Amino acid sequence: MTSTKDIIQKLKLKARPDQLEGMARYGMTVENRLGVSVPDMRKMAKEIGKKHQLALQLWRTGISEARMVAAMIDIPEEVTEEQMEEWVRDFNSWDVCDQVCMNCFDKTPLAWKKILDWAERDEEYVKRAAFALIACLAWHDKTAPDEKFIELIPVIKKATTDPRNYVKKAVSWALRHIGKRNKNLNKLAIKAAKEIQQIDSKTAKWIGSDVIRDITRESIQNRLK
């Protein structure tokens, strides 16, 4: 049976400490990080298989890569609200936040609720998690009706004046992914982005422009047709 100790040893064998300086330049927190690539973590997670208790143990090691593997092997249906709150409070790097949201949190039954909860929170990575979840659901949840995403547009608009880098980029990511989902949502996202551009805020203007530039691209428009 695979243990936490075994996984940490395997991660250390894949470690590339020489990559940490480059990761830091991209805004990743390098404290308690080994320098393992995401493809290597995905391969390891596939070999381990889905294991909820092991995921909880890996998270508590505090090692960034162990935490990302934890999200990859956890069983979304067994994730509790208490666990989501514990993990989100521990986020200290944008990539750990995003990997947990896209590999685990967006597949839990609580995902839509936590968007609304976390969008109102002030902690930078907790707030980022709300909008990363919107982006991941827009990307992965093929059955969700348009109305679910339309209801989130006011939540996105409300956050567009937050100047913190990891929040504003996630807010843009959320609206961009909604706009890439289908033609109807694309039109609504463009309309929302134009309204955001009119807000008296440098951050809002940046978000509005970033969204419009991305979702009006010819390749996106052709795919949505």
N, C-alpha and C positions, 0 to 999 in steps of 0.2 A: 504493500500500500504506500502511495506517495505521501510523504510528510512535508511539513513546512520547511524543516531543515534541509531535506533533499532538494526542494525547489530553490531555496536560497543558494545552495551550493551550485546548482546548475546555472542560476543567474550569474553568479560570480565567475563561472567559467566563460560565460558569454560577455563579460564586462569589458568595456572599452573606455577606460579612464581618460584616454586621450581625446575622447569626444566631448567630455564635460565642458570644456572651455567654449566650444562651439554652441553647445546647448544653452549655456548661460547667455550667449550673445542673442539667442532667439527668445530670451525671456523665461527659460525654464529654470526652476529652482534646482540647483545641483546638490544641495545638502541632502544627505541620505539617498544618494542616487549612484548607481553603478556604471551607467553608460551602456545599457543594453538596447538594441534596436527594437522597434515595434514588431517587425516581421519575426524576429527571434522570439519575442514574447508570445506572439500569436501561435507560432509553431509549438511552443512549450505548452500553452493552454490547450491546444488541440490534443496533444499527447496525454495531458492530465485528465481531460474530460470534465463534465459538470459536477462540481462538489461544493455545496453551500457552506458546510462547516469549515472546510479547508480555506475557502475564500475569506471567511471571517478571521481565521488565524493569520493568513497572509497579510491582511490589511493591518493587523495590529503590530506587525514588524516595523512599520513606519518607513520601509524602503519603497521608493517611488515605483520601481519596476515590479516589486511584489504586489503593490496595490493595483497596478494596472492588470497584472495577471489575475488577481483576485476578481476584478470586474469581468474578465473574460470567462472565468470558470464558474461564476456564481449562477444560481438558478433564480431568475427574476421572480417567479411565482412564490418563492420562499423569502424574498427580501421584505423586511418589515419597515414600517415608517420610522421606527426607532433606529434601525440600521442606517437608513438613508440620511437621517439627521446626524448620526455619528460620523458617517463618512464625509458628508458635505462640510461639516465643521473642520475636518482634517485637511481639506483641499488647500494646498499651498503652492500649486503650479498649474498654469492653464492647461497643459497637456494631460495631466492626471485628471483634472476636472472633465475635459472633453472625452477622454478614453472611457472613464467611468460612465458618463452620460450615454455614449454611443454603443457601449458594449453590454450595459446592464440596466441602468436606470430607465432608459426610454422603453424598455420591454416590460417594466413592472406595471401592475394595475394602478399604482399610485402616481404614475408619471404626470398626468394632467393636473392632479391636485397640487403636486409639489411645484409645478411651474408657478401657479398663483401664489403659493406660500413664499417661495424663494424670491420672486420678483419684488416683493415688498421688503425684503431683508436688506441690510446695509453692507454686510461683509462682502468684499469684492468678489471672492470666488463663489460664494453662495449665490450672489446675484448673477454672476456669469453662468452658473449651472442652470438657472431658470431659462435663460435664452439659448444655451447650448442644447437643452432638452427640446425646446421648440424646433430648433434646426434639425435635430436628430429624428424627431417624430415626423416632421415634414418629409424627411428623406426616407425613413424606414417604414412608417406605418401606412401601408398601401390601402387600408380599408377605412381610415378615418374620413368622415365627411368634411367638405369644405367649411361647413359652419363652425367646426371645432377650431379651425385656424383663423377664421374671420373674427371669432370672439376674442382671439389673442392679439389682434392688431392694436386695440387701445392699450393693452398691457405693454406692447412694444413701444408705442408712441410715448407713453409716460416715462419710459426709461431713456429716451434719446438725449436728455440733457446731462446724463451722468458722464463726466469727462474721463473717468478712469479707463485706461487703455484696454484692460481685459474685459470690462463691461461693454464699452462702446463697440468693440469688435464683435462680441457675441450678439449684441442687439442687431447689428447689421447682418450678421450670419443668419439669425433667425428670420428676418424679413426676406432676405435673399432666397432662402430655401423655401419659404412659403411661396414666393413668386416663381419658383422653378417647378412647382408641383403640377400645375395645369394652367390652361389659358385663362380661365376665370380668376383664379387666384393671382396670376401674373398681373392682370389688369388692376385688381384691387391693391396689390403690393406697390405697383407703380404710382397709383393714386395716393396711397399712404405716404410713400417716399417723397412725393412732391409737396404734400402737406407738411411733412417733417422738415423739408428744406426751408419752409417759411417760418419756422420757430426761431426766435431770437436767441440762438445758441450756436456757438462754433461747432460743438460736438454734434448737434442735431443736423446742421448743414452738411457736415462730413458724412454722417450716416446716410442721409437722404441721397447725396450724390453717389456714394459708394454702392447703394442698392440699385439706383437707376442705371449706373454704368454697367453693372453686372447683368441684371435681368432683362435689359433691352438689347443685349448683344444678339447679333444675327443668328448665331448658332443656337442660342436658347429659344429665340422666337421660331426658328425653323423646326426645332424639336417639338415645341408645344403645338404647332399646327397639325 
